[in-house]
Amino acid sequence: MSGRFVLSITWVVLEREFYLPDPQALPRGLDVLEVRADVPGKQPLALLAHETSAQPEDRATVTPWAFLGQAPWIAERGYVALVVVRRGENDHRALFPA
């Protein structure tokens, strides 16, 4: 017997989208996606940022769900991943100004 063994862990990853209150990001606030492993105890935080575009049409369609490929990978390594969409992004009003 070699004394070696392989430990296999199956992670349950939780995903939750919410709006973080910010008076400068009205009317809803900042669009945030939280991805974490369903394990007890404290977990360190990893913030994921997105790039931006000079085109209002592109900024209006930014979504935190675009990071769904990276965020679970980070969560499976013991972190809470937060994807925060910056002010002025994900604002469909930019497509239809008053």
BANU-186300 format. One record per atom (N, C-alpha, C): x, y, z; residue number from 1; residue in three letters; atom name. Coordinates in steps of 0.001 Angstrom, whole numbers. Layout:
<zaba xx="X" yy="Y" zz="Z" num="NUM" residuo="ala" atomo="CA"/>
...
END
This chain:
<zaba xx="841" yy="-1168" zz="0" num="1" residuo="met" atomo="N"/>
<zaba xx="0" yy="0" zz="0" num="1" residuo="met" atomo="CA"/>
<zaba xx="893" yy="1240" zz="0" num="1" residuo="met" atomo="C"/>
<zaba xx="596" yy="2202" zz="-845" num="2" residuo="ser" atomo="N"/>
<zaba xx="1469" yy="3361" zz="-999" num="2" residuo="ser" atomo="CA"/>
<zaba xx="1236" yy="4426" zz="65" num="2" residuo="ser" atomo="C"/>
<zaba xx="107" yy="4442" zz="708" num="3" residuo="gly" atomo="N"/>
<zaba xx="-175" yy="5468" zz="1704" num="3" residuo="gly" atomo="CA"/>
<zaba xx="-682" yy="6769" zz="1105" num="3" residuo="gly" atomo="C"/>
<zaba xx="-860" yy="6803" zz="-189" num="4" residuo="arg" atomo="N"/>
<zaba xx="-1389" yy="8006" zz="-850" num="4" residuo="arg" atomo="CA"/>
<zaba xx="-2882" yy="7844" zz="-1057" num="4" residuo="arg" atomo="C"/>
<zaba xx="-3585" yy="8948" zz="-946" num="5" residuo="phe" atomo="N"/>
<zaba xx="-5014" yy="8922" zz="-1227" num="5" residuo="phe" atomo="CA"/>
<zaba xx="-5395" yy="10238" zz="-1891" num="5" residuo="phe" atomo="C"/>
<zaba xx="-6508" yy="10223" zz="-2563" num="6" residuo="val" atomo="N"/>
<zaba xx="-7013" yy="11412" zz="-3243" num="6" residuo="val" atomo="CA"/>
<zaba xx="-8278" yy="11855" zz="-2528" num="6" residuo="val" atomo="C"/>
<zaba xx="-8302" yy="13114" zz="-2144" num="7" residuo="leu" atomo="N"/>
<zaba xx="-9471" yy="13681" zz="-1490" num="7" residuo="leu" atomo="CA"/>
<zaba xx="-10277" yy="14431" zz="-2536" num="7" residuo="leu" atomo="C"/>
<zaba xx="-11505" yy="14046" zz="-2683" num="8" residuo="ser" atomo="N"/>
<zaba xx="-12383" yy="14699" zz="-3650" num="8" residuo="ser" atomo="CA"/>
<zaba xx="-13467" yy="15456" zz="-2889" num="8" residuo="ser" atomo="C"/>
<zaba xx="-13559" yy="16749" zz="-3158" num="9" residuo="ile" atomo="N"/>
<zaba xx="-14562" yy="17582" zz="-2506" num="9" residuo="ile" atomo="CA"/>
<zaba xx="-15509" yy="18112" zz="-3573" num="9" residuo="ile" atomo="C"/>
<zaba xx="-16786" yy="17978" zz="-3322" num="10" residuo="thr" atomo="N"/>
<zaba xx="-17784" yy="18550" zz="-4216" num="10" residuo="thr" atomo="CA"/>
<zaba xx="-18292" yy="19834" zz="-3569" num="10" residuo="thr" atomo="C"/>
<zaba xx="-18132" yy="20935" zz="-4259" num="11" residuo="trp" atomo="N"/>
<zaba xx="-18553" yy="22233" zz="-3753" num="11" residuo="trp" atomo="CA"/>
<zaba xx="-19946" yy="22559" zz="-4254" num="11" residuo="trp" atomo="C"/>
<zaba xx="-20739" yy="23124" zz="-3373" num="12" residuo="val" atomo="N"/>
<zaba xx="-22009" yy="23719" zz="-3784" num="12" residuo="val" atomo="CA"/>
<zaba xx="-21759" yy="25220" zz="-3825" num="12" residuo="val" atomo="C"/>
<zaba xx="-21931" yy="25805" zz="-4984" num="13" residuo="val" atomo="N"/>
<zaba xx="-21661" yy="27223" zz="-5160" num="13" residuo="val" atomo="CA"/>
<zaba xx="-22984" yy="27971" zz="-5200" num="13" residuo="val" atomo="C"/>
<zaba xx="-23080" yy="29007" zz="-4364" num="14" residuo="leu" atomo="N"/>
<zaba xx="-24284" yy="29831" zz="-4299" num="14" residuo="leu" atomo="CA"/>
<zaba xx="-24065" yy="31109" zz="-5099" num="14" residuo="leu" atomo="C"/>
<zaba xx="-25071" yy="31513" zz="-5860" num="15" residuo="glu" atomo="N"/>
<zaba xx="-25008" yy="32735" zz="-6661" num="15" residuo="glu" atomo="CA"/>
<zaba xx="-26173" yy="33624" zz="-6257" num="15" residuo="glu" atomo="C"/>
<zaba xx="-25875" yy="34915" zz="-6053" num="16" residuo="arg" atomo="N"/>
<zaba xx="-26927" yy="35852" zz="-5656" num="16" residuo="arg" atomo="CA"/>
<zaba xx="-26631" yy="37205" zz="-6276" num="16" residuo="arg" atomo="C"/>
<zaba xx="-27599" yy="37736" zz="-7008" num="17" residuo="glu" atomo="N"/>
<zaba xx="-27467" yy="39077" zz="-7572" num="17" residuo="glu" atomo="CA"/>
<zaba xx="-28288" yy="40033" zz="-6707" num="17" residuo="glu" atomo="C"/>
<zaba xx="-27712" yy="41204" zz="-6438" num="18" residuo="phe" atomo="N"/>
<zaba xx="-28435" yy="42204" zz="-5648" num="18" residuo="phe" atomo="CA"/>
<zaba xx="-27942" yy="43594" zz="-6042" num="18" residuo="phe" atomo="C"/>
<zaba xx="-28664" yy="44605" zz="-5561" num="19" residuo="tyr" atomo="N"/>
<zaba xx="-28277" yy="45993" zz="-5804" num="19" residuo="tyr" atomo="CA"/>
<zaba xx="-27742" yy="46582" zz="-4507" num="19" residuo="tyr" atomo="C"/>
<zaba xx="-26510" yy="47070" zz="-4553" num="20" residuo="leu" atomo="N"/>
<zaba xx="-25854" yy="47675" zz="-3412" num="20" residuo="leu" atomo="CA"/>
<zaba xx="-26207" yy="49157" zz="-3406" num="20" residuo="leu" atomo="C"/>
<zaba xx="-26827" yy="49649" zz="-2335" num="21" residuo="pro" atomo="N"/>
<zaba xx="-27216" yy="51062" zz="-2305" num="21" residuo="pro" atomo="CA"/>
<zaba xx="-26013" yy="51991" zz="-2506" num="21" residuo="pro" atomo="C"/>
<zaba xx="-26180" yy="52941" zz="-3385" num="22" residuo="asp" atomo="N"/>
<zaba xx="-25174" yy="53963" zz="-3645" num="22" residuo="asp" atomo="CA"/>
<zaba xx="-25917" yy="55202" zz="-4131" num="22" residuo="asp" atomo="C"/>
<zaba xx="-25882" yy="56298" zz="-3389" num="23" residuo="pro" atomo="N"/>
<zaba xx="-26641" yy="57484" zz="-3792" num="23" residuo="pro" atomo="CA"/>
<zaba xx="-26239" yy="58037" zz="-5147" num="23" residuo="pro" atomo="C"/>
<zaba xx="-25035" yy="57732" zz="-5608" num="24" residuo="gln" atomo="N"/>
<zaba xx="-24605" yy="58217" zz="-6915" num="24" residuo="gln" atomo="CA"/>
<zaba xx="-24935" yy="57229" zz="-8033" num="24" residuo="gln" atomo="C"/>
<zaba xx="-25538" yy="56108" zz="-7693" num="25" residuo="ala" atomo="N"/>
<zaba xx="-25901" yy="55096" zz="-8697" num="25" residuo="ala" atomo="CA"/>
<zaba xx="-27405" yy="54844" zz="-8643" num="25" residuo="ala" atomo="C"/>
<zaba xx="-28167" yy="55918" zz="-8596" num="26" residuo="leu" atomo="N"/>
<zaba xx="-29616" yy="55785" zz="-8548" num="26" residuo="leu" atomo="CA"/>
<zaba xx="-30136" yy="55400" zz="-9915" num="26" residuo="leu" atomo="C"/>
<zaba xx="-31282" yy="54769" zz="-10042" num="27" residuo="pro" atomo="N"/>
<zaba xx="-32279" yy="54597" zz="-8995" num="27" residuo="pro" atomo="CA"/>
<zaba xx="-32098" yy="53321" zz="-8169" num="27" residuo="pro" atomo="C"/>
<zaba xx="-31368" yy="52325" zz="-8688" num="28" residuo="arg" atomo="N"/>
<zaba xx="-31317" yy="51034" zz="-7988" num="28" residuo="arg" atomo="CA"/>
<zaba xx="-30070" yy="50849" zz="-7139" num="28" residuo="arg" atomo="C"/>
<zaba xx="-28965" yy="51426" zz="-7524" num="29" residuo="gly" atomo="N"/>
<zaba xx="-27687" yy="51189" zz="-6858" num="29" residuo="gly" atomo="CA"/>
<zaba xx="-26752" yy="50431" zz="-7785" num="29" residuo="gly" atomo="C"/>
<zaba xx="-25691" yy="49898" zz="-7222" num="30" residuo="leu" atomo="N"/>
<zaba xx="-24706" yy="49145" zz="-8008" num="30" residuo="leu" atomo="CA"/>
<zaba xx="-25163" yy="47694" zz="-8166" num="30" residuo="leu" atomo="C"/>
<zaba xx="-25073" yy="47186" zz="-9363" num="31" residuo="asp" atomo="N"/>
<zaba xx="-25441" yy="45804" zz="-9650" num="31" residuo="asp" atomo="CA"/>
<zaba xx="-24287" yy="44900" zz="-9211" num="31" residuo="asp" atomo="C"/>
<zaba xx="-24581" yy="43938" zz="-8315" num="32" residuo="val" atomo="N"/>
<zaba xx="-23542" yy="43096" zz="-7726" num="32" residuo="val" atomo="CA"/>
<zaba xx="-23933" yy="41625" zz="-7861" num="32" residuo="val" atomo="C"/>
<zaba xx="-22970" yy="40796" zz="-8188" num="33" residuo="leu" atomo="N"/>
<zaba xx="-23149" yy="39348" zz="-8183" num="33" residuo="leu" atomo="CA"/>
<zaba xx="-22220" yy="38776" zz="-7121" num="33" residuo="leu" atomo="C"/>
<zaba xx="-22792" yy="38025" zz="-6188" num="34" residuo="glu" atomo="N"/>
<zaba xx="-22011" yy="37352" zz="-5146" num="34" residuo="glu" atomo="CA"/>
<zaba xx="-22006" yy="35865" zz="-5445" num="34" residuo="glu" atomo="C"/>
<zaba xx="-20813" yy="35280" zz="-5476" num="35" residuo="val" atomo="N"/>
<zaba xx="-20669" yy="33839" zz="-5696" num="35" residuo="val" atomo="CA"/>
<zaba xx="-19795" yy="33305" zz="-4566" num="35" residuo="val" atomo="C"/>
<zaba xx="-20301" yy="32303" zz="-3850" num="36" residuo="arg" atomo="N"/>
<zaba xx="-19571" yy="31735" zz="-2707" num="36" residuo="arg" atomo="CA"/>
<zaba xx="-19829" yy="30252" zz="-2615" num="36" residuo="arg" atomo="C"/>
<zaba xx="-18884" yy="29574" zz="-1983" num="37" residuo="ala" atomo="N"/>
<zaba xx="-19076" yy="28157" zz="-1686" num="37" residuo="ala" atomo="CA"/>
<zaba xx="-19989" yy="28055" zz="-469" num="37" residuo="ala" atomo="C"/>
<zaba xx="-20840" yy="27061" zz="-471" num="38" residuo="asp" atomo="N"/>
<zaba xx="-21768" yy="26845" zz="638" num="38" residuo="asp" atomo="CA"/>
<zaba xx="-21062" yy="26063" zz="1734" num="38" residuo="asp" atomo="C"/>
<zaba xx="-20185" yy="26766" zz="2456" num="39" residuo="val" atomo="N"/>
<zaba xx="-19418" yy="26162" zz="3552" num="39" residuo="val" atomo="CA"/>
<zaba xx="-19517" yy="27089" zz="4758" num="39" residuo="val" atomo="C"/>
<zaba xx="-19435" yy="26532" zz="5957" num="40" residuo="pro" atomo="N"/>
<zaba xx="-19521" yy="27381" zz="7151" num="40" residuo="pro" atomo="CA"/>
<zaba xx="-18241" yy="28187" zz="7369" num="40" residuo="pro" atomo="C"/>
<zaba xx="-18371" yy="29264" zz="8133" num="41" residuo="gly" atomo="N"/>
<zaba xx="-17211" yy="30060" zz="8506" num="41" residuo="gly" atomo="CA"/>
<zaba xx="-16963" yy="31233" zz="7588" num="41" residuo="gly" atomo="C"/>
<zaba xx="-15984" yy="32015" zz="7978" num="42" residuo="lys" atomo="N"/>
<zaba xx="-15607" yy="33197" zz="7209" num="42" residuo="lys" atomo="CA"/>
<zaba xx="-14781" yy="32797" zz="5993" num="42" residuo="lys" atomo="C"/>
<zaba xx="-14917" yy="33599" zz="4950" num="43" residuo="gln" atomo="N"/>
<zaba xx="-14163" yy="33376" zz="3725" num="43" residuo="gln" atomo="CA"/>
<zaba xx="-13579" yy="34705" zz="3268" num="43" residuo="gln" atomo="C"/>
<zaba xx="-12371" yy="34726" zz="2724" num="44" residuo="pro" atomo="N"/>
<zaba xx="-11813" yy="35985" zz="2215" num="44" residuo="pro" atomo="CA"/>
<zaba xx="-12586" yy="36454" zz="989" num="44" residuo="pro" atomo="C"/>
<zaba xx="-12469" yy="37741" zz="713" num="45" residuo="leu" atomo="N"/>
<zaba xx="-13216" yy="38368" zz="-372" num="45" residuo="leu" atomo="CA"/>
<zaba xx="-12314" yy="38630" zz="-1569" num="45" residuo="leu" atomo="C"/>
<zaba xx="-12835" yy="38337" zz="-2758" num="46" residuo="ala" atomo="N"/>
<zaba xx="-12159" yy="38677" zz="-4013" num="46" residuo="ala" atomo="CA"/>
<zaba xx="-13107" yy="39558" zz="-4821" num="46" residuo="ala" atomo="C"/>
<zaba xx="-12663" yy="40748" zz="-5187" num="47" residuo="leu" atomo="N"/>
<zaba xx="-13464" yy="41655" zz="-6007" num="47" residuo="leu" atomo="CA"/>
<zaba xx="-13058" yy="41507" zz="-7464" num="47" residuo="leu" atomo="C"/>
<zaba xx="-14046" yy="41341" zz="-8328" num="48" residuo="leu" atomo="N"/>
<zaba xx="-13781" yy="41223" zz="-9762" num="48" residuo="leu" atomo="CA"/>
<zaba xx="-14260" yy="42499" zz="-10445" num="48" residuo="leu" atomo="C"/>
<zaba xx="-13396" yy="43082" zz="-11240" num="49" residuo="ala" atomo="N"/>
<zaba xx="-13721" yy="44319" zz="-11953" num="49" residuo="ala" atomo="CA"/>
<zaba xx="-13838" yy="44029" zz="-13440" num="49" residuo="ala" atomo="C"/>
<zaba xx="-14591" yy="44865" zz="-14098" num="50" residuo="his" atomo="N"/>
<zaba xx="-14777" yy="44712" zz="-15543" num="50" residuo="his" atomo="CA"/>
<zaba xx="-14149" yy="45896" zz="-16255" num="50" residuo="his" atomo="C"/>
<zaba xx="-13894" yy="45706" zz="-17528" num="51" residuo="glu" atomo="N"/>
<zaba xx="-13399" yy="46814" zz="-18321" num="51" residuo="glu" atomo="CA"/>
<zaba xx="-14578" yy="47683" zz="-18745" num="51" residuo="glu" atomo="C"/>
<zaba xx="-14307" yy="48807" zz="-19365" num="52" residuo="thr" atomo="N"/>
<zaba xx="-15391" yy="49677" zz="-19803" num="52" residuo="thr" atomo="CA"/>
<zaba xx="-15202" yy="50021" zz="-21273" num="52" residuo="thr" atomo="C"/>
<zaba xx="-16237" yy="50566" zz="-21845" num="53" residuo="ser" atomo="N"/>
<zaba xx="-16221" yy="50938" zz="-23253" num="53" residuo="ser" atomo="CA"/>
<zaba xx="-16537" yy="52425" zz="-23371" num="53" residuo="ser" atomo="C"/>
<zaba xx="-16071" yy="53037" zz="-24429" num="54" residuo="ala" atomo="N"/>
<zaba xx="-16396" yy="54430" zz="-24696" num="54" residuo="ala" atomo="CA"/>
<zaba xx="-17792" yy="54569" zz="-25297" num="54" residuo="ala" atomo="C"/>
<zaba xx="-18380" yy="53456" zz="-25714" num="55" residuo="gln" atomo="N"/>
<zaba xx="-19675" yy="53475" zz="-26377" num="55" residuo="gln" atomo="CA"/>
<zaba xx="-20810" yy="53287" zz="-25364" num="55" residuo="gln" atomo="C"/>
<zaba xx="-21757" yy="54241" zz="-25281" num="56" residuo="pro" atomo="N"/>
<zaba xx="-22880" yy="54112" zz="-24342" num="56" residuo="pro" atomo="CA"/>
<zaba xx="-23691" yy="52831" zz="-24559" num="56" residuo="pro" atomo="C"/>
<zaba xx="-23811" yy="52400" zz="-25820" num="57" residuo="glu" atomo="N"/>
<zaba xx="-24578" yy="51181" zz="-26106" num="57" residuo="glu" atomo="CA"/>
<zaba xx="-23942" yy="49970" zz="-25441" num="57" residuo="glu" atomo="C"/>
<zaba xx="-22611" yy="49917" zz="-25441" num="58" residuo="asp" atomo="N"/>
<zaba xx="-21901" yy="48796" zz="-24814" num="58" residuo="asp" atomo="CA"/>
<zaba xx="-21992" yy="48872" zz="-23293" num="58" residuo="asp" atomo="C"/>
<zaba xx="-21852" yy="50078" zz="-22728" num="59" residuo="arg" atomo="N"/>
<zaba xx="-21923" yy="50234" zz="-21269" num="59" residuo="arg" atomo="CA"/>
<zaba xx="-23302" yy="49877" zz="-20737" num="59" residuo="arg" atomo="C"/>
<zaba xx="-24332" yy="50103" zz="-21528" num="60" residuo="ala" atomo="N"/>
<zaba xx="-25700" yy="49826" zz="-21081" num="60" residuo="ala" atomo="CA"/>
<zaba xx="-25983" yy="48336" zz="-20950" num="60" residuo="ala" atomo="C"/>
<zaba xx="-25160" yy="47506" zz="-21567" num="61" residuo="thr" atomo="N"/>
<zaba xx="-25420" yy="46061" zz="-21540" num="61" residuo="thr" atomo="CA"/>
<zaba xx="-24470" yy="45288" zz="-20630" num="61" residuo="thr" atomo="C"/>
<zaba xx="-23640" yy="45992" zz="-19853" num="62" residuo="val" atomo="N"/>
<zaba xx="-22706" yy="45324" zz="-18935" num="62" residuo="val" atomo="CA"/>
<zaba xx="-23499" yy="44619" zz="-17842" num="62" residuo="val" atomo="C"/>
<zaba xx="-23139" yy="43388" zz="-17552" num="63" residuo="thr" atomo="N"/>
<zaba xx="-23811" yy="42607" zz="-16521" num="63" residuo="thr" atomo="CA"/>
<zaba xx="-22773" yy="41843" zz="-15701" num="63" residuo="thr" atomo="C"/>
<zaba xx="-23005" yy="41694" zz="-14390" num="64" residuo="pro" atomo="N"/>
<zaba xx="-22050" yy="40907" zz="-13603" num="64" residuo="pro" atomo="CA"/>
<zaba xx="-22050" yy="39434" zz="-13984" num="64" residuo="pro" atomo="C"/>
<zaba xx="-23113" yy="38975" zz="-14628" num="65" residuo="trp" atomo="N"/>
<zaba xx="-23204" yy="37556" zz="-15004" num="65" residuo="trp" atomo="CA"/>
<zaba xx="-22179" yy="37198" zz="-16079" num="65" residuo="trp" atomo="C"/>
<zaba xx="-21554" yy="38182" zz="-16694" num="66" residuo="ala" atomo="N"/>
<zaba xx="-20498" yy="37907" zz="-17674" num="66" residuo="ala" atomo="CA"/>
<zaba xx="-19295" yy="37234" zz="-17013" num="66" residuo="ala" atomo="C"/>
<zaba xx="-19175" yy="37367" zz="-15677" num="67" residuo="phe" atomo="N"/>
<zaba xx="-18070" yy="36769" zz="-14936" num="67" residuo="phe" atomo="CA"/>
<zaba xx="-18425" yy="35388" zz="-14379" num="67" residuo="phe" atomo="C"/>
<zaba xx="-19502" yy="34811" zz="-14830" num="68" residuo="leu" atomo="N"/>
<zaba xx="-19923" yy="33528" zz="-14274" num="68" residuo="leu" atomo="CA"/>
<zaba xx="-18926" yy="32415" zz="-14577" num="68" residuo="leu" atomo="C"/>
<zaba xx="-18055" yy="32615" zz="-15512" num="69" residuo="gly" atomo="N"/>
<zaba xx="-16996" yy="31633" zz="-15748" num="69" residuo="gly" atomo="CA"/>
<zaba xx="-15894" yy="31699" zz="-14708" num="69" residuo="gly" atomo="C"/>
<zaba xx="-15527" yy="32913" zz="-14277" num="70" residuo="gln" atomo="N"/>
<zaba xx="-14429" yy="33092" zz="-13333" num="70" residuo="gln" atomo="CA"/>
<zaba xx="-14880" yy="32999" zz="-11878" num="70" residuo="gln" atomo="C"/>
<zaba xx="-16024" yy="33573" zz="-11546" num="71" residuo="ala" atomo="N"/>
<zaba xx="-16448" yy="33682" zz="-10145" num="71" residuo="ala" atomo="CA"/>
<zaba xx="-16596" yy="32321" zz="-9446" num="71" residuo="ala" atomo="C"/>
<zaba xx="-17218" yy="31308" zz="-10036" num="72" residuo="pro" atomo="N"/>
<zaba xx="-17291" yy="30008" zz="-9360" num="72" residuo="pro" atomo="CA"/>
<zaba xx="-15919" yy="29375" zz="-9149" num="72" residuo="pro" atomo="C"/>
<zaba xx="-15006" yy="29572" zz="-10086" num="73" residuo="trp" atomo="N"/>
<zaba xx="-13658" yy="29041" zz="-9941" num="73" residuo="trp" atomo="CA"/>
<zaba xx="-13007" yy="29628" zz="-8688" num="73" residuo="trp" atomo="C"/>
<zaba xx="-13179" yy="30920" zz="-8476" num="74" residuo="ile" atomo="N"/>
<zaba xx="-12638" yy="31591" zz="-7292" num="74" residuo="ile" atomo="CA"/>
<zaba xx="-13339" yy="31093" zz="-6037" num="74" residuo="ile" atomo="C"/>
<zaba xx="-14666" yy="30946" zz="-6087" num="75" residuo="ala" atomo="N"/>
<zaba xx="-15430" yy="30476" zz="-4921" num="75" residuo="ala" atomo="CA"/>
<zaba xx="-15028" yy="29061" zz="-4529" num="75" residuo="ala" atomo="C"/>
<zaba xx="-14745" yy="28214" zz="-5492" num="76" residuo="glu" atomo="N"/>
<zaba xx="-14346" yy="26837" zz="-5199" num="76" residuo="glu" atomo="CA"/>
<zaba xx="-12980" yy="26757" zz="-4518" num="76" residuo="glu" atomo="C"/>
<zaba xx="-12261" yy="27847" zz="-4509" num="77" residuo="arg" atomo="N"/>
<zaba xx="-10965" yy="27896" zz="-3842" num="77" residuo="arg" atomo="CA"/>
<zaba xx="-11044" yy="28602" zz="-2494" num="77" residuo="arg" atomo="C"/>
<zaba xx="-12288" yy="28792" zz="-2001" num="78" residuo="gly" atomo="N"/>
<zaba xx="-12487" yy="29289" zz="-648" num="78" residuo="gly" atomo="CA"/>
<zaba xx="-12731" yy="30777" zz="-506" num="78" residuo="gly" atomo="C"/>
<zaba xx="-12939" yy="31468" zz="-1600" num="79" residuo="tyr" atomo="N"/>
<zaba xx="-13180" yy="32912" zz="-1555" num="79" residuo="tyr" atomo="CA"/>
<zaba xx="-14635" yy="33224" zz="-1817" num="79" residuo="tyr" atomo="C"/>
<zaba xx="-15072" yy="34385" zz="-1362" num="80" residuo="val" atomo="N"/>
<zaba xx="-16340" yy="34957" zz="-1806" num="80" residuo="val" atomo="CA"/>
<zaba xx="-15985" yy="35883" zz="-2958" num="80" residuo="val" atomo="C"/>
<zaba xx="-16560" yy="35643" zz="-4117" num="81" residuo="ala" atomo="N"/>
<zaba xx="-16297" yy="36485" zz="-5283" num="81" residuo="ala" atomo="CA"/>
<zaba xx="-17430" yy="37490" zz="-5430" num="81" residuo="ala" atomo="C"/>
<zaba xx="-17092" yy="38770" zz="-5465" num="82" residuo="leu" atomo="N"/>
<zaba xx="-18073" yy="39823" zz="-5722" num="82" residuo="leu" atomo="CA"/>
<zaba xx="-17718" yy="40493" zz="-7038" num="82" residuo="leu" atomo="C"/>
<zaba xx="-18688" yy="40519" zz="-7942" num="83" residuo="val" atomo="N"/>
<zaba xx="-18540" yy="41234" zz="-9199" num="83" residuo="val" atomo="CA"/>
<zaba xx="-19401" yy="42485" zz="-9073" num="83" residuo="val" atomo="C"/>
<zaba xx="-18784" yy="43648" zz="-9096" num="84" residuo="val" atomo="N"/>
<zaba xx="-19502" yy="44912" zz="-8930" num="84" residuo="val" atomo="CA"/>
<zaba xx="-19458" yy="45668" zz="-10251" num="84" residuo="val" atomo="C"/>
<zaba xx="-20636" yy="46005" zz="-10767" num="85" residuo="val" atomo="N"/>
<zaba xx="-20720" yy="46793" zz="-11988" num="85" residuo="val" atomo="CA"/>
<zaba xx="-20650" yy="48268" zz="-11584" num="85" residuo="val" atomo="C"/>
<zaba xx="-19706" yy="48986" zz="-12154" num="86" residuo="arg" atomo="N"/>
<zaba xx="-19477" yy="50389" zz="-11783" num="86" residuo="arg" atomo="CA"/>
<zaba xx="-20657" yy="51283" zz="-12134" num="86" residuo="arg" atomo="C"/>
<zaba xx="-20681" yy="52462" zz="-11464" num="87" residuo="arg" atomo="N"/>
<zaba xx="-21709" yy="53466" zz="-11774" num="87" residuo="arg" atomo="CA"/>
<zaba xx="-21631" yy="53829" zz="-13247" num="87" residuo="arg" atomo="C"/>
<zaba xx="-22781" yy="54015" zz="-13846" num="88" residuo="gly" atomo="N"/>
<zaba xx="-22834" yy="54393" zz="-15252" num="88" residuo="gly" atomo="CA"/>
<zaba xx="-22827" yy="53211" zz="-16200" num="88" residuo="gly" atomo="C"/>
<zaba xx="-22580" yy="52030" zz="-15687" num="89" residuo="glu" atomo="N"/>
<zaba xx="-22631" yy="50815" zz="-16496" num="89" residuo="glu" atomo="CA"/>
<zaba xx="-23973" yy="50134" zz="-16227" num="89" residuo="glu" atomo="C"/>
<zaba xx="-24387" yy="49274" zz="-17102" num="90" residuo="asn" atomo="N"/>
<zaba xx="-25629" yy="48529" zz="-16939" num="90" residuo="asn" atomo="CA"/>
<zaba xx="-26798" yy="49489" zz="-16755" num="90" residuo="asn" atomo="C"/>
<zaba xx="-26759" yy="50599" zz="-17461" num="91" residuo="asp" atomo="N"/>
<zaba xx="-27807" yy="51616" zz="-17358" num="91" residuo="asp" atomo="CA"/>
<zaba xx="-28500" yy="51713" zz="-18706" num="91" residuo="asp" atomo="C"/>
<zaba xx="-29626" yy="51030" zz="-18802" num="92" residuo="his" atomo="N"/>
<zaba xx="-30341" yy="50979" zz="-20079" num="92" residuo="his" atomo="CA"/>
<zaba xx="-30885" yy="52351" zz="-20480" num="92" residuo="his" atomo="C"/>
<zaba xx="-30921" yy="53288" zz="-19536" num="93" residuo="arg" atomo="N"/>
<zaba xx="-31367" yy="54643" zz="-19880" num="93" residuo="arg" atomo="CA"/>
<zaba xx="-30393" yy="55293" zz="-20844" num="93" residuo="arg" atomo="C"/>
<zaba xx="-29136" yy="54821" zz="-20875" num="94" residuo="ala" atomo="N"/>
<zaba xx="-28150" yy="55385" zz="-21798" num="94" residuo="ala" atomo="CA"/>
<zaba xx="-28544" yy="55127" zz="-23255" num="94" residuo="ala" atomo="C"/>
<zaba xx="-29314" yy="54075" zz="-23479" num="95" residuo="leu" atomo="N"/>
<zaba xx="-29767" yy="53780" zz="-24840" num="95" residuo="leu" atomo="CA"/>
<zaba xx="-30922" yy="54665" zz="-25268" num="95" residuo="leu" atomo="C"/>
<zaba xx="-31690" yy="55132" zz="-24282" num="96" residuo="phe" atomo="N"/>
<zaba xx="-32877" yy="55934" zz="-24566" num="96" residuo="phe" atomo="CA"/>
<zaba xx="-32878" yy="57199" zz="-23720" num="96" residuo="phe" atomo="C"/>
<zaba xx="-31975" yy="58156" zz="-24014" num="97" residuo="pro" atomo="N"/>
<zaba xx="-31919" yy="59366" zz="-23193" num="97" residuo="pro" atomo="CA"/>
<zaba xx="-33216" yy="60148" zz="-23259" num="97" residuo="pro" atomo="C"/>
<zaba xx="-33541" yy="60840" zz="-22191" num="98" residuo="ala" atomo="N"/>
<zaba xx="-34791" yy="61614" zz="-22123" num="98" residuo="ala" atomo="CA"/>
<zaba xx="-34745" yy="62823" zz="-23007" num="98" residuo="ala" atomo="C"/>
END
